Structure formats: structure tokens, C-alpha cells
Amino acid sequence: MAAVWGGVVAAPAAEVTIKEVRVDGRPVAIPAAESAAAAVSAAAAVRIPSTARQIQVRCVATEDDDARPGAQTAPASASALGPPQGTRLRYRLDAIDQAWRDIPGQFKADILFDDGSAARIGSKEQLIDLENSGWKGTPDTSTWQRHVFKAEAPPRARSVLADFITAPNPQNVGIVAIDDVVLTIERPGRADPIRHELTRDLGIAGDAFHPLANPKGWQRLGSKSEISQVRMRSQPQPHPILVLVDDDPDRYGNWATQQSFPVEPGDLVTLEWSMAATSGRGGDVVANYGRLEPGRYLFRAELAQPGGEPTGIESSLAIEVYVPVYLRRDVWAGAGILGVAAVATGVRAAGVRRMKRRLREVEREHALERERARIARDLHDDVGAGLTEIAVQTDWLRRDVERLAATHTAEVQEAGILDRAGRVCASAVELIRSVDAIVWAVNPENDTLDRFVGYLTHSAEQFARAAGITIRLDIPDDIPATPLSGRVRHNLLLIVREALNNVVKHAGARMVRVTVNVDARQVTIGIADDGRGFDVAAASGPQADGRHAGLANMRRRAEDIGGRLMIDSRPGGGTRVEIAAPLA
């Protein structure tokens, strides 16, 4: 039986052509290749980016009508099918497809109803996809499948027929083998259904077998009657079966029951049959693939016989899937190296700029320190020396006035010369102290925390002693020589002096306590007294008078150096002032 279903060679003039390639809906150019070997080795190929989501390849089967064999008479032997009038077209993508791909068609079964005058009044059809219909080369080697569908006889129905049709889509090409066809009619109220076995006896003996023989009870219809044939099946015992050998993608054939069977409206009609089939598409095929991995592929399109037997006629196309430049690892690696180099260059340039800027700042700071040192020397050598000379001369003047007062007491006291001389002397001494403070503040050698704390405690002791107030100092033993800018120590010194001045002028305190605490980030100075205290909210509010301008000045100085000022006081409870300044 193998020769019955295979071994047919396609017409020599038939060929398959790869007509079009589309990538994500856009056509691409196709290089010429004479054979599969040429396609594999050809330098030119369809180049497709690996980012493509859809790849479509359109193939067309063509045949020269002049070279096509003429109509054949039916072979006398059951061992030959005769040359096909068409072929099915299939394809594969090597390394992706494990076998050839077909685009399967459909098969249709109909139940037809006529009225009493044999006019068609209704029908019901069932479409069957032939993608996996059990075909394995011959009816005896194939897996048969049972199909059943039902229809109810419409009003005015008097008879029913059945038929099987290939290719509702005319491009279908394939073979459908049909056996064990049964038509059952069930009528409501009737106990036993009427069963018609339509292929039990086809009236064809083995000696008289002919593929185009006329089976009993069946007739050939369709646009090409030669598609409807009769074949022999050896299982379970040799017997004829109905076959549709559709070898023409442009036409179709069908088997229809020759006689109709009586029915009544409302009868339930059931059509059952067994089937093994294979199907593909002829003429024109579009192969669809999704995203492919980078690499080189070979697409092949082949002409095959209706039963799927190869003809050896094929065409091929090399496909190269490449990684776009913007996705290539080497490009990204190079870009990364360039990016790192650019970043490193930028960082280095930025670092050089920062270093140069810092050097300029350091030079300015050194120049400023030199200028401050010069001003401190000038103040000390010129202004300080001059003020000291004035103080000495004033002191001599005061002593001379005192001697004069011993003999002219009344006149001196009346003129107030002694008091004025004393005030001039005191003012000169006070001015000398102020100049000393300015010189200390200006001198860059004092821009360290330890020198600042030493000067602060010394000046606080002098101030308290002059005011007659007891002072207690709580100072750490080891003050680090942390750099302290002139602006910070100047403002800190003025804040502490303002706080001590308030203790003397307003608090009426008997004792004041000065504390210094140092950590890695800041220095904190506290001034606490046991005086009369005051209402901080009232002194800081909009109704405060000018007497509390010093508090506002202290807050502004603390803000200017990025510090924090805290004033805690209440009437009768003393006052505590705390200033915390950053060391950075």
C-alpha cells in the first residue's frame, strides 16, 4: 500500500520561490541563492536585528502549465495514484524547527435537509481542523479518529442527505480517508432509531477495484470530481473506503450520498464517521516566527505531495540575526571604558580645579594672616606704645596734681582737676586693655581653641575681679589646639563679654560661673549667675525696649558663626547663657 499513497514525483516544471520577507511589518531585501548549500555559504543574507518581534517569510509554489502532464486515465492498478495536479508547500527554519511545518486546512461534513419536492430547506455543517488527524503515510498505518455531530430536522423537512467536502479554503492540499459512515435518525416517541450504515457495502469487489470506481450509494461532486476516489483498507479485513485526494489548491471535491433518507420535522439526525487525514497548503504560504536569538539560520521551503511525501524541490534563504550596535556587549564595554575614562578625566579635572581653587584660597588665607599679623604688630608697636606713653604721662600728671593739692587743696578740689586727671588715667588704661584685646583678636597666632580658652578665662577673671564678683571657672585640663577661625573666636569673645557685662550691670549677682566643654564637633561655653533674673519672653518680644538690645546682638553673632545660643532665666532665679559654636 505504500506505493498507493507515496512515490509520486511532482511535475518537473514546478518550483518554489521565496517572494518576500517582512520584519515587524516592513519588507526587507532578499539576496539571491541558487540552492540550500549556496544559501548556507553565501556571504549575503537577510540581516535581521535581534530586537525584531515578528519575522514573516512568504513562499509561492508555481508550475508551468505547458509542461504539466495532461489528464490521466484512471490507473488499472490499485498501486498507483497518478501524477498530482498540484503540491503542498511547507517550510522549516533549521535550528528552530525539528520537522517541516505545514499550514493545515479544514474538512467539512454536511447534513442537508430537503422538502417533499427535493428543494433544499436547511443544512448543518461541521468544520474539522486537520492539523493533527492521525495520518502516518497510509490508512493502515494511521490513527483513525471518530467524529460525531447532530442536527434537528427543520419544519417541512422530508428527507436528509450527507456529504463530505475537502477544502472549504480552496488552497488546501491533502488526503482525507473516510470509513464507517453511519447516519442515524431518531424520532420522538419511537423506541428504536433508524440506522443507515452508508459505507458497509460500497459494491466494489477486490478484482474490480478502481480509484475512480462508482461506490454504491455515493456520488462524486465538486469542482474537480477526480479528487473523490476509492481506496482499499486492509484492516480489519480488506474493504473499500472513500478517499478525497485533494491535489489542486484551486479546486475541491466531495463525496455525497446518492439517495436521501426520509425524516420528519423535529427528528434528530446524527452523522458519524471515522477519519484519518493529512493537510497542508498549496500555492502561497506565509511562515511566521517570533524573536530569534543572534546567529545564522537557514530558511527552507519545499514542495511536497498531497500526502506529505517530499518531491526534492525546494528553495532556501540564509537569515542572519545580528545584535544592533546599541545592544552589543563589546560596544557597551567600549562605551563603558570610554565612559569610565571620561568620568575619570572629569573627576581628575574637577579635582585639579578644586585643588587650584583651594590653593588660591589658602594663598588668600595666608595673605590675610600676614596682613593680620602686620596689623597686630602695628597696633602693638605704634598705637599700643603711644597709648602706654599717654597712660604714663597721665599718671605723672595725676601725681603732680596730688602734690599740688597738698598746698592748694581748696582750689584743686574746687576746679575738679584731680578727678579729671584720674578719669583720664583710667580711660588711658582701659583703652590700652581694649587695644590689647584687639591685637589678640587680630593676631593669627591665636587662631586655635586652646589659646582662645586661655585668653577667655584670663579676661573673664580680670573683668569679675574689677567688678567685685566671685568667679568660678570649670575648664577642661587639656584643651586641644584645634584651629578656630578669627571670625568665630571674635564673636564668641564678644558674646561672653556681653553676658558678663549683663551680669555686672543688670543681674546684681554675687557669683558667676563660666564653663567650657569641648567635643569633636563643637565648643560650648556657659555663663551662669545667681542674680535677680528676668523674663526672657518679655525681653525678646516686640514690646522689649532698647535695654535688651544686647540679647539681640548676641543672637545675631551666634547665627553669624552658625552656632546656637540658649538663654534660660526667670525672675528671682538667676540666668544661664550657653553658646555652642562649630569647630569646623
C-alpha positions as CSV (number, residue, x, y, z in Angstrom):
1,M,0.0,0.0,0.0
2,A,3.0,2.4,0.4
3,A,3.0,3.0,-3.4
4,V,-0.6,3.9,-3.3
5,W,0.0,6.9,-1.0
6,G,3.5,7.9,-2.0
7,G,6.2,7.7,-4.7
8,V,4.5,10.3,-6.9
9,V,7.0,12.8,-8.4
10,A,5.9,16.4,-8.9
11,A,5.9,17.9,-12.3
12,P,9.5,18.8,-13.3
13,A,8.5,22.4,-14.1
14,A,7.2,23.0,-10.6
15,E,9.2,25.3,-8.3
16,V,9.0,27.2,-5.1
17,T,10.0,30.8,-4.7
18,I,10.7,32.9,-1.6
19,K,8.9,36.1,-2.6
20,E,9.0,38.4,0.4
21,V,10.5,38.8,3.9
22,R,9.0,41.2,6.4
23,V,10.4,42.2,9.7
24,D,7.9,43.8,12.1
25,G,5.7,44.5,9.1
26,R,8.4,46.2,7.0
27,P,9.8,44.5,3.8
28,V,13.5,43.8,3.6
29,A,15.7,43.0,0.6
30,I,16.2,39.3,-0.3
31,P,19.6,38.2,-1.8
32,A,19.6,35.6,-4.5
33,A,20.7,32.0,-3.6
34,E,20.6,29.1,-6.1
35,S,20.4,26.3,-3.5
36,A,20.4,25.4,0.1
37,A,24.2,24.9,0.0
38,A,24.6,28.3,-1.7
39,A,22.4,29.9,0.9
40,V,24.4,28.5,3.8
41,S,27.7,29.6,2.3
42,A,26.6,32.8,0.8
43,A,28.1,35.9,2.3
44,A,24.9,37.8,1.6
45,A,21.9,37.0,3.8
46,V,18.8,38.7,5.1
47,R,20.0,40.6,8.1
48,I,17.5,40.9,10.9
49,P,18.1,42.7,14.2
50,S,17.7,40.6,17.3
51,T,15.2,43.1,18.6
52,A,12.7,42.1,15.8
53,R,9.4,40.9,17.3
54,Q,7.9,39.3,14.2
55,I,9.5,37.7,11.1
56,Q,7.4,36.7,8.1
57,V,8.6,34.8,5.0
58,R,6.2,34.5,2.1
59,C,6.7,31.5,-0.3
60,V,4.9,30.8,-3.6
61,A,4.7,27.4,-5.4
62,T,4.5,27.8,-9.2
63,E,4.1,25.3,-12.1
64,D,4.4,25.7,-15.9
65,D,1.0,24.8,-17.3
66,D,2.6,23.9,-20.7
67,A,4.9,21.4,-19.1
68,R,2.2,20.0,-16.9
69,P,1.0,16.4,-17.7
70,G,-2.4,16.2,-19.4
71,A,-5.4,14.5,-18.0
72,Q,-4.7,11.0,-17.0
73,T,-6.9,8.0,-17.4
74,A,-7.6,6.1,-14.2
75,P,-4.9,3.6,-13.5
76,A,-5.9,0.0,-13.7
77,S,-3.8,-1.0,-10.7
78,A,-4.6,-0.2,-7.1
79,S,-0.9,0.5,-6.6
80,A,-0.7,4.0,-8.3
81,L,-2.3,7.4,-7.5
82,G,-1.2,9.1,-10.8
83,P,0.7,12.3,-11.0
84,P,-0.6,15.1,-8.9
85,Q,-2.0,18.2,-10.4
86,G,-0.7,20.3,-7.5
87,T,1.6,20.1,-4.5
88,R,1.5,21.3,-0.9
89,L,4.1,23.9,0.3
90,R,5.8,23.5,3.6
91,Y,8.7,25.2,5.3
92,R,11.2,24.9,8.2
93,L,13.8,27.1,9.9
94,D,16.9,24.9,10.6
95,A,18.0,25.0,14.3
96,I,14.4,26.1,15.2
97,D,12.0,23.6,13.6
98,Q,12.6,20.0,14.3
99,A,10.4,19.0,11.3
100,W,8.7,20.5,8.3
101,R,5.8,22.9,9.0
102,D,2.5,22.8,7.2
103,I,-0.3,25.2,7.3
104,P,-3.2,22.7,7.7
105,G,-6.6,23.3,6.3
106,Q,-10.1,22.2,7.2
107,F,-12.5,19.5,6.3
108,K,-16.3,19.9,6.2
109,A,-19.1,17.5,6.8
110,D,-22.7,18.5,6.0
111,I,-26.2,17.2,6.9
112,L,-28.7,18.5,4.3
113,F,-32.5,18.7,4.6
114,D,-34.9,18.7,1.6
115,D,-38.7,19.2,1.5
116,G,-41.1,16.9,-0.4
117,S,-40.2,18.4,-3.8
118,A,-36.4,17.8,-3.2
119,A,-35.8,21.5,-2.6
120,R,-33.1,22.4,-0.1
121,I,-34.7,23.9,3.1
122,G,-31.9,23.7,5.6
123,S,-28.4,22.3,6.5
124,K,-25.9,22.0,9.3
125,E,-22.2,21.7,8.8
126,Q,-19.2,20.8,10.9
127,L,-15.7,22.1,10.2
128,I,-12.8,20.0,11.3
129,D,-9.2,21.3,11.6
130,L,-6.8,18.8,10.0
131,E,-3.7,19.9,12.0
132,N,-3.5,16.6,13.9
133,S,-5.7,14.0,12.3
134,G,-3.6,10.9,12.8
135,W,-2.2,10.4,9.3
136,K,1.0,8.4,9.1
137,G,1.5,7.7,5.4
138,T,-1.2,5.1,4.7
139,P,-4.7,4.3,6.0
140,D,-3.4,1.1,7.6
141,T,-0.6,2.9,9.5
142,S,-2.6,5.9,10.5
143,T,-4.6,6.6,13.7
144,W,-8.3,6.9,12.9
145,Q,-10.5,9.3,14.8
146,R,-14.2,9.1,15.3
147,H,-16.3,12.2,14.6
148,V,-20.0,12.8,15.5
149,F,-22.3,15.7,15.0
150,K,-26.1,16.1,15.2
151,A,-28.8,18.2,13.6
152,E,-32.5,18.6,14.1
153,A,-34.8,18.3,11.1
154,P,-36.4,21.7,10.4
155,P,-40.1,22.3,9.6
156,R,-41.2,20.9,6.2
157,A,-38.2,18.5,6.1
158,R,-39.0,15.3,4.4
159,S,-35.6,13.9,3.5
160,V,-31.9,14.1,4.6
161,L,-28.6,13.7,2.8
162,A,-24.9,13.8,3.9
163,D,-21.7,14.8,2.2
164,F,-18.0,15.3,2.8
165,I,-16.1,18.2,1.2
166,T,-12.4,19.0,1.0
167,A,-11.0,22.4,1.2
168,P,-13.6,24.9,2.4
169,N,-10.4,27.0,1.9
170,P,-9.5,26.3,-1.8
171,Q,-5.8,26.5,-1.1
172,N,-5.9,23.3,0.9
173,V,-4.0,20.3,-0.4
174,G,-4.0,16.9,1.3
175,I,-5.7,13.5,1.7
176,V,-8.7,12.6,3.8
177,A,-9.6,8.9,4.2
178,I,-13.3,8.2,5.4
179,D,-14.7,4.9,6.7
180,D,-17.5,3.5,8.7
181,V,-20.1,6.2,7.9
182,V,-23.3,5.9,9.8
183,L,-26.5,8.1,9.6
184,T,-28.9,7.7,12.5
185,I,-32.4,9.1,12.6
186,E,-34.2,9.4,16.0
187,R,-37.9,10.3,16.1
188,P,-39.5,11.4,19.4
189,G,-41.9,8.7,20.6
190,R,-40.3,6.0,18.5
191,A,-38.4,3.4,20.5
192,D,-35.7,2.4,18.0
193,P,-33.7,4.8,15.9
194,I,-33.3,4.1,12.2
195,R,-29.6,3.4,11.5
196,H,-28.1,3.6,8.0
197,E,-24.6,2.2,7.5
198,L,-23.5,4.1,4.4
199,T,-20.1,2.5,3.8
200,R,-20.7,-1.0,4.9
201,D,-21.2,-2.2,1.3
202,L,-19.8,0.0,-1.4
203,G,-20.3,-2.7,-4.1
204,I,-16.7,-2.8,-5.2
205,A,-15.0,-6.2,-5.3
206,G,-11.3,-6.6,-5.0
207,D,-10.8,-7.7,-8.6
208,A,-12.9,-4.8,-9.9
209,F,-11.2,-2.2,-7.8
210,H,-10.6,1.2,-9.5
211,P,-9.8,4.5,-7.8
212,L,-12.5,6.2,-9.9
213,A,-15.0,3.4,-9.5
214,N,-18.6,4.4,-8.5
215,P,-19.3,3.2,-4.9
216,K,-22.9,2.2,-4.2
217,G,-24.9,4.9,-2.6
218,W,-22.4,7.7,-3.2
219,Q,-21.8,10.2,-6.0
220,R,-18.8,12.5,-6.9
221,L,-19.4,16.2,-6.8
222,G,-17.3,19.3,-6.5
223,S,-15.3,21.5,-9.0
224,K,-12.9,18.5,-9.7
225,S,-14.5,15.1,-9.5
226,E,-11.2,13.2,-9.7
227,I,-10.4,14.4,-6.1
228,S,-13.1,11.9,-4.9
229,Q,-11.6,8.4,-5.1
230,V,-12.0,4.9,-3.7
231,R,-9.2,3.1,-1.9
232,M,-8.7,-0.3,-0.2
233,R,-8.1,-0.6,3.5
234,S,-6.7,-3.9,4.8
235,Q,-7.9,-3.5,8.4
236,P,-9.7,-5.2,10.0
237,Q,-10.2,-7.0,6.6
238,P,-9.7,-5.7,3.1
239,H,-12.5,-3.4,2.1
240,P,-13.0,-0.3,0.1
241,I,-13.1,3.2,1.7
242,L,-13.9,6.7,0.5
243,V,-10.9,9.0,-0.1
244,L,-10.5,12.6,-1.0
245,V,-7.1,13.2,-2.6
246,D,-7.0,16.9,-3.0
247,D,-4.1,17.7,-5.2
248,D,-5.3,21.0,-6.5
249,P,-5.1,24.2,-4.5
250,D,-7.6,25.9,-6.8
251,R,-10.4,23.4,-6.8
252,Y,-12.2,21.0,-4.4
253,G,-14.0,17.7,-4.4
254,N,-16.6,15.9,-2.3
255,W,-18.5,12.7,-1.7
256,A,-22.3,13.0,-1.2
257,T,-24.9,10.3,-0.5
258,Q,-26.7,9.4,-3.7
259,Q,-30.0,8.8,-2.1
260,S,-31.9,10.7,0.5
261,F,-33.4,9.3,3.7
262,P,-36.9,10.1,4.9
263,V,-37.3,12.3,8.0
264,E,-40.0,14.2,9.8
265,P,-39.7,17.7,11.2
266,G,-38.1,17.5,14.7
267,D,-36.2,14.3,14.0
268,L,-32.7,14.2,15.5
269,V,-30.2,13.2,12.8
270,T,-26.7,12.0,13.8
271,L,-23.8,11.7,11.3
272,E,-20.8,9.6,12.5
273,W,-17.7,8.5,10.6
274,S,-14.0,7.6,11.2
275,M,-11.3,9.6,9.5
276,A,-7.5,9.8,9.0
277,A,-6.2,12.8,7.2
278,T,-3.2,15.0,6.3
279,S,-3.4,18.5,5.1
280,G,-1.3,21.4,4.0
281,R,-1.5,24.5,1.8
282,G,-0.6,24.9,-1.8
283,G,0.2,27.9,-3.8
284,D,1.1,30.5,-1.2
285,V,2.4,30.2,2.4
286,V,3.4,32.8,4.9
287,A,5.8,31.5,7.6
288,N,5.7,33.4,10.9
289,Y,8.4,33.4,13.6
290,G,8.9,35.5,16.7
291,R,12.1,36.9,18.2
292,L,15.2,34.9,17.3
293,E,18.5,34.6,19.1
294,P,21.5,36.1,17.4
295,G,23.1,33.7,14.9
296,R,22.9,32.4,11.3
297,Y,19.8,30.4,10.2
298,L,18.7,28.7,7.0
299,F,15.0,29.0,6.0
300,R,13.9,26.3,3.6
301,A,10.6,26.0,1.6
302,E,9.7,22.6,0.0
303,L,7.1,21.2,-2.4
304,A,5.6,18.0,-1.1
305,Q,2.9,15.7,-2.5
306,P,-0.6,15.8,-1.1
307,G,0.2,13.0,1.3
308,G,3.3,14.9,2.6
309,E,5.9,12.9,0.6
310,P,8.8,15.1,-0.4
311,T,9.5,16.0,-4.0
312,G,13.0,17.2,-3.6
313,I,12.1,20.6,-5.0
314,E,12.9,23.4,-2.5
315,S,14.3,26.9,-2.1
316,S,16.2,28.3,0.7
317,L,17.3,31.6,2.2
318,A,20.0,32.5,4.7
319,I,18.9,34.6,7.6
320,E,21.5,36.4,9.9
321,V,20.2,37.7,13.2
322,Y,22.5,40.3,14.4
323,V,22.8,42.3,17.6
324,P,22.3,46.0,17.0
325,V,25.2,48.2,17.7
326,Y,23.5,49.8,20.7
327,L,23.0,46.4,22.2
328,R,26.4,44.8,21.5
329,R,28.4,43.8,24.6
330,D,31.7,44.8,23.0
331,V,30.2,48.2,22.1
332,W,28.8,48.6,25.6
333,A,32.2,47.5,27.0
334,G,34.0,50.0,24.9
335,A,31.5,52.7,25.7
336,G,31.8,51.8,29.4
337,I,35.6,52.1,29.2
338,L,35.3,55.4,27.4
339,G,32.6,56.5,29.9
340,V,34.9,55.5,32.8
341,A,37.8,57.2,31.2
342,A,35.6,60.3,30.6
343,V,34.4,60.2,34.2
344,A,37.9,59.7,35.5
345,T,39.1,62.6,33.3
346,G,36.2,64.7,34.5
347,V,36.8,63.8,38.1
348,R,40.5,64.4,37.7
349,A,39.8,67.8,36.1
350,A,37.3,68.6,38.8
351,G,39.9,67.6,41.4
352,V,42.5,69.7,39.8
353,R,40.1,72.7,39.7
354,R,39.2,72.1,43.3
355,M,42.9,71.9,44.2
356,K,43.7,75.0,42.4
357,R,40.8,76.8,43.9
358,R,41.8,75.6,47.4
359,L,45.4,76.7,46.7
360,R,44.1,80.1,45.8
361,E,42.0,80.1,49.0
362,V,45.0,79.0,51.0
363,E,47.1,81.8,49.4
364,R,44.4,84.3,50.2
365,E,44.2,83.0,53.8
366,H,48.0,83.2,54.2
367,A,47.9,86.7,52.7
368,L,45.1,87.6,55.1
369,E,47.0,86.1,58.0
370,R,50.1,88.0,57.1
371,E,48.1,91.2,56.9
372,R,46.5,90.5,60.3
373,A,49.9,89.8,61.8
374,R,51.2,93.1,60.3
375,I,48.1,95.0,61.7
376,A,48.6,93.3,65.1
377,R,52.3,94.4,65.1
378,D,51.4,97.9,64.1
379,L,48.7,98.2,66.7
380,H,51.1,96.8,69.4
381,D,54.1,98.8,68.4
382,D,52.6,102.1,67.4
383,V,49.1,102.5,68.9
384,G,49.9,100.4,72.0
385,A,53.2,102.2,72.6
386,G,51.6,105.6,72.2
387,L,48.7,104.8,74.5
388,T,51.1,103.4,77.1
389,E,53.1,106.7,76.9
390,I,49.8,108.6,77.3
391,A,48.9,106.5,80.4
392,V,52.4,107.0,81.9
393,Q,52.3,110.8,81.3
394,T,48.7,111.0,82.6
395,D,49.8,109.1,85.8
396,W,52.6,111.5,86.3
397,L,50.2,114.4,85.8
398,R,47.9,112.9,88.4
399,R,50.7,112.6,90.9
400,D,51.7,116.2,90.2
401,V,48.2,117.3,90.8
402,E,48.1,115.4,94.0
403,R,51.3,117.2,95.2
404,L,49.7,120.5,94.1
405,A,46.6,119.6,96.0
406,A,48.6,119.3,99.3
407,T,49.3,123.1,99.2
408,H,46.3,124.3,97.2
409,T,43.7,121.8,98.3
410,A,40.7,124.1,98.1
411,E,41.5,125.5,94.7
412,V,42.3,122.0,93.2
413,Q,39.2,120.4,94.6
414,E,37.1,123.3,93.5
415,A,38.4,123.0,89.9
416,G,38.0,119.2,89.9
417,I,41.4,118.8,88.4
418,L,42.2,115.8,90.5
419,D,39.0,113.9,89.4
420,R,39.6,114.7,85.7
421,A,43.2,113.6,85.9
422,G,42.1,110.3,87.5
423,R,39.4,109.7,84.8
424,V,41.9,110.5,82.0
425,C,44.4,108.0,83.5
426,A,41.7,105.3,83.9
427,S,40.5,105.8,80.4
428,A,44.0,105.5,79.0
429,V,44.5,102.3,80.9
430,E,41.1,100.9,79.7
431,L,42.0,101.9,76.1
432,I,45.3,100.1,76.4
433,R,43.4,96.9,77.5
434,S,41.0,97.3,74.6
435,V,43.9,97.7,72.2
436,D,45.5,94.6,73.7
437,A,42.2,92.7,73.1
438,I,42.1,93.9,69.5
439,V,45.7,92.9,69.0
440,W,44.9,89.5,70.4
441,A,41.9,89.1,68.2
442,V,43.7,90.1,65.1
443,N,46.8,88.1,65.6
444,P,46.6,84.8,63.5
445,E,48.8,83.1,66.0
446,N,45.8,83.0,68.4
447,D,43.6,81.1,65.9
448,T,43.5,77.9,68.0
449,L,41.0,76.7,70.6
450,D,43.5,76.4,73.4
451,R,44.7,80.0,73.1
452,F,41.1,81.2,72.8
453,V,40.1,79.4,76.0
454,G,43.2,80.7,77.8
455,Y,42.5,84.3,76.8
456,L,38.8,84.0,77.6
457,T,39.4,82.7,81.1
458,H,42.0,85.3,81.8
459,S,39.9,88.2,80.6
460,A,36.8,86.9,82.5
461,E,38.8,86.7,85.7
462,Q,40.0,90.3,85.3
463,F,36.5,91.5,84.5
464,A,34.9,89.8,87.5
465,R,37.7,90.9,89.9
466,A,37.3,94.5,88.8
467,A,33.5,94.3,89.3
468,G,33.9,92.7,92.7
469,I,32.1,89.5,91.8
470,T,33.3,86.0,92.7
471,I,34.0,83.9,89.6
472,R,34.3,80.1,89.2
473,L,35.9,78.5,86.2
474,D,35.1,75.0,85.1
475,I,37.7,74.4,82.3
476,P,39.0,71.1,80.9
477,D,42.6,70.4,81.7
478,D,43.6,69.5,78.2
479,I,42.2,71.9,75.5
480,P,43.2,70.7,72.0
481,A,44.9,73.1,69.7
482,T,42.1,72.8,67.2
483,P,42.0,75.6,64.5
484,L,39.5,78.2,65.3
485,S,38.8,81.0,62.7
486,G,39.2,84.6,63.8
487,R,35.6,85.3,63.0
488,V,34.4,82.5,65.3
489,R,36.6,83.4,68.2
490,H,35.9,87.1,67.9
491,N,32.1,86.6,68.0
492,L,32.4,84.1,70.8
493,L,34.5,86.5,72.9
494,L,32.1,89.4,72.3
495,I,29.1,87.1,73.3
496,V,30.8,86.1,76.5
497,R,31.8,89.7,77.3
498,E,28.2,90.8,76.7
499,A,26.9,88.1,79.0
500,L,29.4,89.1,81.7
501,N,28.6,92.7,81.3
502,N,24.9,91.9,81.8
503,V,25.8,90.1,85.0
504,V,27.5,93.2,86.3
505,K,25.1,95.8,85.1
506,H,21.7,94.1,85.5
507,A,21.8,90.9,87.5
508,G,23.1,92.2,90.8
509,A,24.8,88.8,91.2
510,R,27.4,87.9,93.8
511,M,28.8,84.9,91.9
512,V,29.2,83.9,88.3
513,R,30.3,80.5,86.9
514,V,32.0,80.1,83.5
515,T,32.2,76.5,82.0
516,V,33.8,75.3,78.8
517,N,33.1,71.9,77.2
518,V,34.8,70.6,74.0
519,D,34.0,67.7,71.8
520,A,35.0,66.6,68.3
521,R,32.4,68.9,66.6
522,Q,31.8,72.0,68.8
523,V,32.8,74.1,71.8
524,T,30.2,75.0,74.3
525,I,30.6,78.0,76.7
526,G,28.2,78.6,79.6
527,I,27.8,81.7,81.8
528,A,25.5,81.2,84.9
529,D,24.9,83.7,87.7
530,D,22.8,83.9,90.9
531,G,21.3,87.3,90.2
532,R,17.8,88.5,90.0
533,G,17.0,87.0,86.6
534,F,14.4,88.3,84.1
535,D,11.5,87.3,81.8
536,V,13.2,86.0,78.6
537,A,10.0,86.0,76.6
538,A,9.2,89.6,77.5
539,A,12.8,90.8,76.9
540,S,12.8,89.1,73.4
541,G,9.3,90.1,72.3
542,P,8.2,93.0,70.1
543,Q,7.4,95.1,73.2
544,A,11.0,94.9,74.5
545,D,12.7,98.3,74.9
546,G,16.2,99.2,73.9
547,R,17.7,97.9,77.2
548,H,17.7,94.4,75.8
549,A,19.4,95.2,72.5
550,G,22.4,93.2,73.8
551,L,20.4,90.0,73.7
552,A,19.5,90.5,70.0
553,N,23.2,91.3,69.2
554,M,24.2,88.1,70.9
555,R,21.7,86.1,68.9
556,R,22.9,87.7,65.6
557,R,26.5,86.9,66.4
558,A,25.6,83.3,67.2
559,E,23.8,83.0,63.9
560,D,26.7,84.6,62.0
561,I,29.1,81.8,63.1
562,G,26.5,79.0,62.7
563,G,26.2,78.5,66.4
564,R,23.3,78.0,68.8
565,L,22.5,80.5,71.7
566,M,20.4,79.5,74.6
567,I,19.2,81.9,77.4
568,D,17.5,80.4,80.4
569,S,16.2,82.8,83.1
570,R,13.3,83.6,85.3
571,P,12.7,86.4,87.8
572,G,14.5,85.7,91.1
573,G,16.1,82.5,89.7
574,G,19.3,83.7,88.1
575,T,20.3,83.5,84.4
576,R,22.2,80.9,82.3
577,V,23.6,81.8,78.9
578,E,25.0,79.0,76.7
579,I,26.6,79.4,73.3
580,A,27.6,76.3,71.2
581,A,29.8,77.0,68.1
582,P,31.0,74.5,65.5
583,L,34.7,73.8,65.3
584,A,34.8,73.0,61.6
